[in-house]
């Protein structure tokens, strides 16, 4: 039979089979008349049961409050995670400084050992040169 395209100037175009019943309105937006104390659909204009609308709003409010609570819990957890991250980074910096301090201390010990070896070699050289001078003085009459 073919397709019929209906224009909806406020939203997306709707495609329906020719002869098929149109989709019923889901009454997603409402209009409240304070004077007549009535509730109607702002899309199709159909009158709506005020208690049903109120219950639907209450259900949406409960869901919204639930998700707001979930977001608050997630934000608190995120703050905890950031605090843990800062502490971990501080521990890492401390460990790196400690490792660097240990490395510097080890280098000082190694340098001190080398200095002591040099002093000992210089002393040995001095003794050897004195011994050579003594031997040289004995040989010269």
VENMO-V488543 format. One record per helix or strand of 2 or more residues. SS is the DSSP state (H for helix, E for strand). FROM is the first residue (numbers start at 0). LEN is the number of residues. If there is no record, write none. Layout:
<<SS/FROM/LEN> <SS/FROM/LEN>>
This chain:
<<E/2/4> <E/13/4> <E/29/4> <E/37/4> <E/46/2> <H/49/90>>
